[in-house]
């Protein structure tokens, strides 16, 4: 059987099929592939056929190249096998490359190695050209079925008709107490994909995105503001679109390269592009950077650059501002956007990002503006105010935030001193009687005292916190701060000190 499976003409056909299939898979889902061969001889012969079709996949150095054979061997093996025989440290170095989702090493040929106990979550396709059964078959499939980022599951391509063996292995699995569905036929994934595709089409009913297929990259990017506006204008449109496109993408990743998946590929690319822009968040809510990168790579239309798709300014039809996002010029440009719902979304994201920066410096100021932002957005989401009105309120809030940042200059206080000045509840009438000069003096003393007493681990040591609490109260009493306000002011000052001490320690 090894001679039949490893016949030259057959390996040429298998190599061509693997190359065509895997390249189509990569258009939909970045990741890696494992080819399981029947013998070491077949591994090496199939490697030659793959390299003949894709010479750039080969490289003699272990730390370069997209394709490798991983197998054991000895000095007695034929000379042409020796480049593929490595000692344990070299094999481990290759394993580290293969585990790294961003590494160019994306396809490995194995016989027995890496089929058990090896974990590479980005591995999404396994080509099985070896008789397998029972526990060994289940172990091999377990290499590829890990859910990872936007990868919904693994695909097993069977060249030897292992379906009956898989059914027997699954029966053993369930009899031993295993639960959950472990596999599905690709036809089922195609059916789910088409169902989710219709849901996404329904969300964009009445919107013409044909330019996504025929237009230039700039024209495609230009479709995104109107597409976002179309979604945001619908009841709960953003959340529904995010969920529907995610489910479509997962089914698509399992179905490709089925002809039905290839038929709707460009439409899926459009839906994914809109989802990525809608999901793009200010740093307050950002997913880990590698997840964002992976989401961008998921956009299967290669003609649209990833930078263009996730650039929130370009996607909104705006020039990227050179000045602060809260400048009058930029806010005026947002006010003039024809897509009103998109303008609200843009301002919301930018203001939340600005609040994250404020929160690291001035907790009182950030908390106050966060409450104002939340109230405005809640009224908008409840349809109590229209998009045009909420835009004006958000622009006014942006200007207030900008003015608040300039208060320190007017008061003659540094940024740190202003943060403690605000922590003193300066808007309270009982406090205002002290006068600005006294409050500024208190703020300066607080900065000096806190800076001189905090240590890197002070937030974890109650004794240090207690000592600092006493010092703060002493300063407040010395300057006649209202006794009934001292406790709350002390708590706020310590909270502010905790935030600023992180920056001072750095």
C-alpha positions in Angstrom: 0.0 0.0 0.0 2.9 2.3 0.7 4.1 1.8 -2.9 0.7 2.7 -4.2 0.2 5.7 -2.0 3.7 7.0 -2.7 3.6 6.5 -6.5 5.2 9.4 -8.4 2.2 10.3 -10.5 -0.2 10.2 -7.5 2.1 12.4 -5.4 2.2 14.9 -8.3 -1.7 15.1 -8.1 -1.7 15.3 -4.3 0.9 18.1 -4.3 -1.0 20.1 -6.9 -4.2 19.6 -4.9 -2.6 20.7 -1.6 -1.1 23.8 -3.1 -4.3 24.9 -4.8 -6.4 24.1 -1.7 -4.1 25.7 0.9 -3.6 28.9 -1.0 -7.4 29.3 -1.3 -7.7 28.6 2.5 -5.1 31.3 3.2 -7.3 33.8 1.3 -10.0 33.3 3.9 -8.0 32.5 7.1 -4.4 33.0 8.0 -2.9 29.9 9.6 -0.9 26.8 9.1 -1.2 23.3 7.6 0.1 19.8 8.5 0.4 17.0 5.9 0.5 13.5 7.4 2.3 11.1 5.2 2.4 7.3 5.3 6.2 7.0 5.4 9.4 9.1 5.6 10.1 8.3 2.0 6.7 9.7 0.9 7.3 12.8 3.1 10.5 13.6 1.2 9.1 12.8 -2.2 6.0 14.9 -1.6 8.3 17.7 -0.3 10.1 17.7 -3.7 6.8 17.9 -5.6 5.6 20.8 -3.5 8.9 22.6 -4.0 8.7 22.0 -7.7 5.3 23.8 -7.8 6.3 26.5 -5.3 10.2 26.9 -5.3 10.0 29.9 -2.9 8.6 27.7 -0.2 11.9 26.0 0.2 15.0 27.2 2.1 18.0 25.3 3.4 18.1 27.2 6.7 15.9 26.1 9.5 14.9 29.7 10.4 13.7 30.5 6.9 11.3 28.9 4.4 7.6 28.1 4.4 7.7 24.3 4.1 9.6 21.7 6.2 9.7 18.0 6.8 9.9 17.0 10.5 11.0 13.4 11.1 13.6 11.3 12.9 16.5 9.6 11.1 20.1 8.5 11.3 23.4 8.7 9.4 22.5 5.4 7.6 19.6 7.1 5.8 20.2 8.0 2.2 22.2 11.2 1.5 19.2 13.0 0.0 17.3 12.5 3.2 19.9 14.1 5.5 18.9 17.7 5.1 15.5 16.8 6.6 17.0 14.9 9.6 17.5 17.1 12.6 18.5 16.6 16.2 16.2 17.5 19.1 17.2 21.1 19.6 16.8 21.9 15.9 13.4 20.2 15.8 12.3 22.2 18.9 13.4 25.4 17.1 11.2 24.5 14.2 8.3 23.7 16.5 8.7 27.2 18.0 8.6 28.7 14.5 5.5 26.7 13.6 3.7 27.7 16.9 4.2 31.4 16.1 1.2 32.6 14.1 3.2 35.3 12.5 6.1 33.2 11.3 6.4 32.4 7.6 6.8 28.6 8.3 3.2 27.6 7.5 3.3 24.0 6.2 4.9 20.9 7.7 5.1 17.3 6.4 5.2 14.6 9.1 4.8 10.9 9.5 4.5 10.3 13.3 6.1 13.4 14.9 3.9 16.2 16.2 0.8 14.1 15.9 0.5 13.8 19.7 1.2 16.3 22.4 2.0 19.1 19.9 0.0 22.3 20.2 -0.1 25.0 17.5 -3.4 26.8 17.8 -3.1 28.6 14.4 -3.0 25.2 12.6 -6.2 25.1 10.7 -5.9 22.5 8.0 -4.7 18.9 8.1 -4.1 16.8 5.0 -4.2 13.1 5.9 -2.6 10.7 3.4 -1.9 7.9 5.9 -4.1 5.1 7.2 -5.1 5.9 10.8 -7.6 4.6 13.2 -8.9 4.8 16.8 -7.0 6.8 19.4 -4.2 7.7 16.9 -6.7 9.2 14.5 -8.4 11.2 17.3 -5.0 12.4 18.6 -4.1 13.6 15.1 -7.3 15.5 14.6 -6.9 17.1 18.0 -3.8 18.9 16.5 -6.0 21.0 14.2 -9.3 21.5 16.0 -8.3 24.2 18.5 -10.4 27.4 18.4 -8.0 30.3 18.0 -8.8 34.0 17.6 -11.2 34.1 14.6 -10.5 30.5 13.7 -13.8 28.5 14.4 -12.3 25.0 14.0 -10.0 22.9 11.9 -10.5 21.3 8.5 -9.4 17.7 7.8 -8.8 16.9 4.1 -8.8 13.1 3.8 -7.1 11.5 0.8 -7.5 7.9 1.8 -11.2 7.6 2.8 -10.9 7.6 6.6 -14.6 8.4 7.2 -15.5 4.9 8.5 -12.5 4.9 10.8 -13.5 8.3 12.1 -17.0 7.0 12.9 -15.5 4.1 14.8 -13.1 6.3 16.7 -16.0 8.7 17.6 -18.1 5.8 18.9 -15.2 4.8 21.2 -14.9 8.5 22.3 -18.6 8.8 23.2 -18.7 5.4 25.0 -15.8 6.6 27.1 -17.8 9.6 28.3 -16.9 12.1 25.7 -19.5 14.7 25.0 -20.1 17.4 22.3 -20.1 17.2 18.6 -16.6 16.6 17.3 -17.0 16.8 13.6 -19.3 17.9 10.8 -19.3 17.5 7.0 -18.2 20.4 4.9 -21.6 20.5 3.3 -23.1 21.4 6.6 -20.7 24.3 7.0 -21.7 25.4 3.5 -25.4 25.4 4.4 -24.7 27.4 7.6 -22.6 29.8 5.6 -25.3 30.5 3.0 -27.9 31.0 5.8 -25.6 33.6 7.5 -24.9 35.1 4.1 -28.6 35.8 3.6 -28.8 37.4 7.1 -25.9 39.8 6.2 -27.5 40.6 2.8 -30.7 41.5 4.7 -28.8 43.9 6.9 -27.6 45.7 3.7 -30.9 45.5 1.9 -31.3 48.6 -0.3 -27.6 49.4 -0.2 -25.5 49.0 -3.4 -22.1 47.6 -2.7 -21.3 46.5 -6.3 -18.5 49.0 -6.4 -16.7 46.8 -3.9 -16.1 44.3 -6.6 -15.4 46.6 -9.6 -14.0 49.7 -8.0 -10.4 50.8 -7.3 -9.1 50.5 -3.8 -9.9 54.1 -3.1 -13.4 53.7 -4.4 -13.9 50.6 -2.2 -12.7 52.4 0.8 -15.1 55.2 -0.1 -18.0 52.8 0.3 -17.4 52.2 4.0 -18.8 55.5 5.4 -22.1 55.0 3.7 -22.2 51.3 4.6 -21.6 52.1 8.3 -24.3 54.8 8.1 -26.7 52.3 6.6 -26.0 49.8 9.5 -26.0 52.4 12.3 -29.4 53.9 11.2 -31.1 50.5 11.9 -32.4 49.5 15.3 -29.5 47.9 17.2 -27.8 47.7 13.7 -24.2 47.7 14.9 -24.6 44.8 17.3 -26.6 42.8 14.8 -24.1 43.4 12.0 -21.1 42.5 14.2 -22.7 39.2 15.3 -24.0 38.2 11.8 -20.7 38.9 10.0 -18.8 37.0 12.7 -21.0 34.0 12.3 -20.7 34.2 8.5 -16.9 34.5 8.7 -16.6 31.4 10.9 -18.8 29.3 8.6 -16.9 30.7 5.5 -13.6 29.7 7.1 -14.8 26.1 7.4 -16.4 26.0 4.0 -13.6 27.5 1.8 -12.6 26.5 -0.9 -16.0 25.0 -1.7 -17.3 26.5 -4.9 -20.2 28.2 -3.0 -17.7 29.9 -0.7 -15.6 31.1 -3.6 -18.8 32.4 -5.3 -19.6 34.8 -2.4 -16.0 35.6 -1.5 -16.1 39.3 -2.5 -19.4 39.9 -0.7 -18.0 38.3 2.4 -14.9 40.6 2.1 -17.3 43.6 2.0 -19.2 42.5 5.1 -15.9 41.8 6.9 -14.5 45.2 6.0 -17.6 47.0 7.4 -17.4 44.9 10.6 -13.7 45.7 11.1 -14.4 49.4 10.9 -17.4 49.2 13.2 -15.3 47.1 15.6 -12.4 49.5 15.6 -12.3 51.0 19.0 -10.5 53.6 21.0 -7.7 52.3 23.2 -10.1 52.0 26.2 -11.9 49.0 24.7 -9.3 47.6 22.4 -8.8 43.9 22.0 -5.3 42.6 22.4 -3.2 43.9 19.5 -2.6 40.4 18.0 -6.4 40.0 17.8 -6.8 43.2 15.9 -4.0 42.3 13.5 -5.7 38.9 13.0 -9.0 40.6 12.3 -7.4 42.7 9.7 -5.8 39.8 8.0 -9.2 38.1 7.8 -10.3 40.7 5.2 -10.0 38.5 2.2 -10.1 41.2 -0.5 -6.3 41.7 -0.9 -6.9 44.9 -3.0 -7.9 46.8 0.1 -4.9 47.7 2.3 -5.3 46.8 6.0 -4.2 50.3 7.0 -7.0 51.8 4.9 -9.7 49.6 6.3 -9.0 50.2 9.9 -8.1 53.9 9.6 -11.2 55.4 11.3 -10.6 58.9 9.8 -10.2 57.6 6.2 -13.2 55.3 6.6 -15.3 58.3 7.8 -14.2 60.4 4.8 -12.1 62.7 6.9 -8.6 64.0 6.6 -6.4 62.7 9.3 -5.9 65.7 11.6 -2.5 67.0 12.3 -3.7 68.8 15.4 -5.6 67.5 18.4 -8.7 65.5 17.7 -10.5 68.2 19.7 -9.4 71.1 17.6 -12.1 73.4 16.2 -11.2 72.6 12.6 -11.6 68.9 13.2 -14.9 69.2 15.1 -16.3 71.5 12.4 -15.4 68.8 9.8 -17.2 66.1 11.9 -20.2 68.4 12.2 -20.4 68.7 8.4 -20.4 64.9 7.8 -23.4 63.8 5.8 -23.5 60.5 7.6 -25.0 61.6 11.0 -25.0 58.3 12.8 -21.4 57.6 11.7 -20.4 61.0 13.0 -21.9 60.1 16.4 -20.0 56.8 16.4 -16.8 58.6 15.5 -17.1 61.2 18.2 -18.0 58.6 20.8 -14.9 56.5 20.0 -12.6 59.5 20.0 -14.0 61.0 23.2 -13.7 57.6 25.0 -10.1 57.4 23.9 -9.5 60.9 25.2 -11.0 59.9 28.5 -8.6 57.0 28.9 -5.7 59.4 28.6 -7.4 61.8 31.1 -8.1 58.9 33.5 -4.3 58.2 33.8 -3.8 61.8 34.9 -6.9 63.3 36.5 -9.5 60.9 37.9 -12.0 63.5 39.0 -12.0 65.3 35.6 -12.2 62.0 33.7 -15.1 60.7 35.9 -17.1 63.9 35.4 -16.7 63.8 31.7 -17.4 60.1 31.5 -20.7 60.6 33.3 -21.7 63.4 30.9 -20.8 61.3 27.9 -22.7 58.3 29.2 -25.8 60.5 29.8 -25.7 61.9 26.3 -25.2 58.5 24.6 -28.0 56.9 26.7 -30.5 59.5 25.5 -29.4 59.0 21.9 -29.6 55.2 22.2 -33.1 55.5 23.7 -34.0 57.7 20.7 -34.7 60.6 23.1 -32.6 62.9 20.9 -31.8 62.9 17.2 -28.3 62.3 15.7 -27.9 66.0 14.8 -28.6 67.0 18.4 -26.3 64.4 19.9 -23.5 65.6 17.6 -23.8 69.1 18.9 -23.8 67.9 22.5 -20.7 65.7 21.9 -18.9 68.6 20.2 -19.7 70.8 23.1 -18.4 68.1 25.5 -15.2 67.8 23.4 -14.7 71.6 23.7 -15.3 71.4 27.5 -12.7 68.7 27.7 -10.2 70.8 25.8 -10.9 73.8 28.0 -10.5 71.7 31.1 -7.0 70.6 30.0 -6.0 74.3 29.7 -7.2 75.3 33.2 -3.9 74.4 34.8 -2.2 77.2 32.8 -4.7 79.7 33.9 -4.4 78.7 37.5 -0.6 78.5 37.4 -0.6 74.8 38.2 1.3 71.9 36.7 -0.7 69.0 35.3 -0.1 66.9 38.5 -1.0 69.9 40.7 -4.2 70.5 38.8 -5.2 66.9 39.3 -5.0 67.3 43.1 -6.7 70.7 42.9 -9.7 69.0 41.2 -9.6 66.3 43.8 -10.3 68.9 46.5 -14.0 69.2 45.4 -13.3 72.8 44.4 -16.9 73.3 43.1 -18.3 72.8 46.6 -19.4 76.1 48.2 -18.0 75.1 51.6 -14.6 74.6 49.9 -14.7 77.7 47.6 -14.6 80.0 50.7 -11.0 79.1 51.1 -10.2 80.9 47.9 -8.2 79.9 44.9 -4.8 80.8 46.3 -5.2 78.6 49.4 -6.5 75.7 47.2 -3.6 76.1 44.9 -1.2 76.0 47.9 -2.9 72.8 49.2 -2.6 71.2 45.7 1.2 72.0 45.5 1.8 70.7 49.0 -0.1 67.5 48.2 2.0 66.8 45.1 5.2 67.4 47.0 4.1 65.2 49.9 2.7 62.4 47.8 5.7 62.4 45.5 8.0 62.1 48.5 6.2 59.3 50.2 5.0 56.9 47.5 6.9 53.8 46.6 6.4 51.4 43.7 4.5 49.0 45.9 2.7 51.5 48.1 -0.7 50.5 46.8 -0.2 47.0 48.2 1.1 48.1 51.7 -1.6 49.3 54.0 1.0 50.8 56.4 2.2 53.1 53.7 -1.3 54.1 52.7 -2.2 54.8 56.3 0.9 57.0 56.7 0.0 58.9 53.5 -3.6 59.3 54.6 -2.4 61.0 57.9 -0.1 63.3 55.9 -2.9 64.4 53.6 -5.3 65.1 56.4 -2.7 67.1 58.2 -2.2 69.3 55.2 -6.0 69.8 54.8 -6.4 70.7 58.5 -3.4 73.1 58.4 -5.1 75.2 55.7 -8.5 75.2 57.2 -10.2 72.7 54.9 -13.8 72.1 56.0 -13.7 69.2 58.5 -16.9 67.5 57.2 -15.3 67.4 53.7 -11.9 66.1 54.7 -12.7 62.4 54.6 -14.0 62.4 51.1 -11.3 64.7 49.9 -8.7 62.4 51.4 -10.1 59.3 49.7 -10.1 61.2 46.3 -6.6 62.5 46.8 -5.3 59.0 47.6 -7.1 57.6 44.5 -5.5 60.4 42.4 -2.1 59.6 44.0 -2.4 56.0 43.1 -2.9 56.9 39.4 -0.1 59.4 39.3 2.4 57.2 41.2 2.2 54.7 38.3 3.6 57.3 35.9 6.1 58.6 38.5 7.4 55.0 39.1 7.8 54.5 35.3 
